[in-house]
């Protein structure tokens, strides 16, 4: 399954592009939105991930926006593993009460750690309350790709994402190895992460693979 990562600046544009998508991530940290805007977006589509990465918006407002997304009908909320326990726990509790699944995500923008460390991170994600764990690491070799994909042996719902052009293969094959979904951009030039393929390219690859 392909999840299209959306980072349109306006609510109007976000709603327009969502009309043609079955599953999408809304990157609230890359938008200029109010609580009302969040309510409007997440109440009009049944399968959306609410994501608001730290660094741009202060935590108090991030929490408020994510709470509103959950209340409005988000299917998933994505929370950073490194976030404080207080931040995560209150949102996880609200998500469970609302029938919203929680993705706990780990990002390493410098490297892909050794297998033992990655396995520890996966356990940490699930022990923190994840319904789905997401592991995203920068790759610099084929061995890094293989190490990330090897995590799917865990058997629990786990999304692995390689950061960087060399890691595109992981974004293609991970759903065949157990990931519940993979991420794609809306179109070329609208990537929300380095190494992300656009939706049409990924769809064509999958169509070709199905004919083999």
N, C-alpha and C positions, 0 to 999 in steps of 0.2 A: 504494500500500500504506500502511496506517495502522499506526504504531507507537504503542502506548499507553504513556504514561509513568506509572510506578507509584511512589508514595512512601508506601506503607503503613508504619506504624511497626514492626509485628511480622512475623516470618517466617511465622507461621501465616496471618495475613491475606493476605500477599503470595501465598502458595501457593493460597489459596482463590480470589482474583480471577484468577490466571493460568490457571485451569482453563478459562475461557471465552475466552481470547485466543490468537490465532495468532502475534502478534509484540508484544513489549513491551520497554520500557527499565526497568531497575531502578535507582532513584536511591538508591544505598547511603549517600550523604551525608545523606539525610533519614530514615534508619532507625537503629535501635539493634540492630546485628548483630555476631555473633562470626564467626570464620572458619568454624566448623561451620555456622552459619546460611547463610552465603554458599554453602558447598558444597551444602547441601540445596536451596537455591533453584535454583542454576544446573545442577544435575544432573537436575532433574525437568522441564525444558522445553527444547526444541531450538532455540528462536529468541529469544534474549534479548540485550539490550545491557547491558553492565555499565558503569555511570557512577558516579563518586564525585567530585563537585566539591570543590575546595579551599575552605578557610575555616572549616570546622567540625571536620574530622578532620585530624590532623597527617599530613604526607606519608608518613611511615614506615608508618603504619597504612593509609593510603589505598592505598599500593602493595601491601601485604600482602593487603588485601581484593580488589583487582583481580587480583592473581596467582592467588588462590584461585578467583575467578570464571572465569578463563581455564582453569585446570586442570580445573574441574568441568564445563566444556562450554559456556561463553558463546559465542554466535555472533559477537558483536562486543564490542570494548572501546572506550570513548570516552575519549580523552585530550585535555587542553587544549593548544592550540598553545603557550601561554606557559609551560607546564611546563618544567622544566630538561631539557636533552638527556639527562642520565643517567637521569632518571625515565622519559622517553618511550622511550629506546632499549632499556632492559632489558625493558620491558613489550611493546614491539613485537616484540622477538626471541622472547619467550615466546609471544606470540600466534601468530606465524608457525609456530613449532614445534608448536603445538596445533591449527592449522587455524582459528584465530579471526581474523576481519577487524578491522582497526583503523580507527576513526573519529577523525580529528584535528579538533578543534572550536575555532572562534574565536568569542568573544562580545564584543560592544561594547554595553554597556548605556546608553551616552550618545547615540549617533548612528549613522547609516549613512554610512561614509566615502565619498569620491569613488571613481569606477569604477577608476581606476588603482591606488589603494591596495587596494581589494578584490581586484583581480586579482593583486596582489603577495601578498596574504594566501593566496589560493587556491594559488598556486605554492608558497608556503612550507609549506602543509599537505601537499601531495603530496611535496615534497622532504624533508619530515620523516618520510615513510613511510606516509602515509595510503593506505588502500584506498578510503576515502570521506572527503571533506572536508565539514565542516558549518560554515556561516557564519550566525551569528545576530546581528542588529543591531537596535537600536531605530529605529523609523521614525516620522517626524513629517509625512510628506507622501506623496502619490501617486508623486512622483518617486523617493522612497526605495524604495518598493515595486518600481517598475519597474527601478531600478538593481540591486536584489537579484535579481530574476527574470532580468535580463539576463545574470547570471553563468552561467546554465545553458547559454548558448551555448558554454561551454568544452568540453562534450562528455564530460568525465570524470565519474565518480560524485560528485555534489555535492548536498547537502541545504541549502536556504536557508530560514531561519526569521526572520520579522519579530517583533520584540518590541514589544508594545503592541497595543491594540485596533484601531488603524488598519491594522495589518498582517495582519489575519485572512485577507484575500484571498490573500496569498502562501502561507499554510498550506493553502488549498484548492486552488489551481491549480498549485502547484509540481510535483506528480507528473505532471500532464499535459504539463509542459514539460521533463521529464527527470529530476527528482529521484527517486531510488530509493524514497523513502518520505517521509511527513510525520508529525508528532507530534500526538497528541491526548491529552486527559485521560481517565481512567477514567469520570468522570461530572462533571456540573457541581458546582463547589465543591471539586474535587480537582485543580485545575490545578497543574502544576509550573512553569509559566512564564506571564508576562503575555501575554494575547492567544490563548492556547491554546483551541481548541474541544474540546468533549467528544466522545467516540467516536461516540455515537448521532447527534448532530447532524451530524457530518462524514459518517457513513455515509448519512444521509438526503439530504444534498446531493449526494453522488456517485450515489446511486440516481436522483435527479431528473435529473441531468446526462446519465445514460446513456439516458434516455427521450427526450431532445430530438433 
